[in-house]
Amino acid sequence: MKSIGQWAAERKSERSRQERIDRAMCKPGYSWNETIGKCLPPVGYGSQSAPDLQKPTPSPENGGQKPAKPANPGVSIAIEGAKRAAK
């Protein structure tokens, strides 16, 4: 069993190994990912924000209203099957 000091020393050497790889392979601030074999930007990098999620708009085919949900799931399956068969 390893002592805490041995474990900490191994983690420190591993960390410095990663830092050496990052400096040799990547631009400043980027980190080398061995799994995919390329440099990754820092987390949260980029001037663009995440896209806003928008609710789907109802189609104009049915007057702009959502179709009513059938009470029985079997009916929904039958309707979907009929739509696919018609295509």
N, C-alpha and C positions, 0 to 999 in steps of 0.2 A: 504494500500500500504506500502511496506517495504522501509525503508530508505537505502541508499547506505551502511551505516555502518552496518546495520543489515544483509544485503545481503552478504557483505564481511565477516562478522563473521561466517555466516552459511557456506560459501564456504571454509573458513579456517578450520572449524571443520570437514567438509566433507573430505577435503584433508588429514587432520591428521588421520581421520578414515581409509582412504584407505592406508595410510602409515603404520598404526598399523596392518592392515590385511596383507599387503605385508610382513612385518617383521615376523609375526606369521606363515604364511602359506608357504612362498616361500624362495628359495635361494636368497642370496644377488644379487640385480640387477633385479630380476624377479618381475613381478607384477601380483597380483591376479585378475582374470577376473570372476566376479560373474555370468555372463551370461552362460559361458561354464563350470564354476566350476573347473578351473585349473589355474596354474601359466603360464604366458607367458614370453618368453625371451624379453630382450630389443629390440627395433626396430633396424634392421640392424645387428643383432647378427649372428654370424657364420663365420667360416673361409672360407667357400665355397662361391664363387660369383654366381650370377644368371647365369643360363645357357645361352649360346649364341644362338640367334635365327638364324637358317640356312634356306636359301631358299630351297624349295624342288627341288631335282634334277629330271630332265626329265627321264622318264622310257626308257630303251633300246629297248622296243618293237617297238617304232615308230622312231627308228634311233636317239634317243637322242634329238628329237625336240618336242616342245610343240604342241599339236594339234591345228589346226586353229579354231578360234571361229566362229560359224555360225552367220550370220547377223541377223537372226530372232530368238528371244527367244523361239518361238514355236517349232522350229527345235531342239533346245537343249533339250526341254522337251520330244519330240518324240524320240530322240536318247537315252536319259536316260531310257525312258519307254521300249524301245526295248532291251536295255542291261539287265534290270531287268527281263524282260519276258524270256530272253534266259537262265537265271540262274536256 
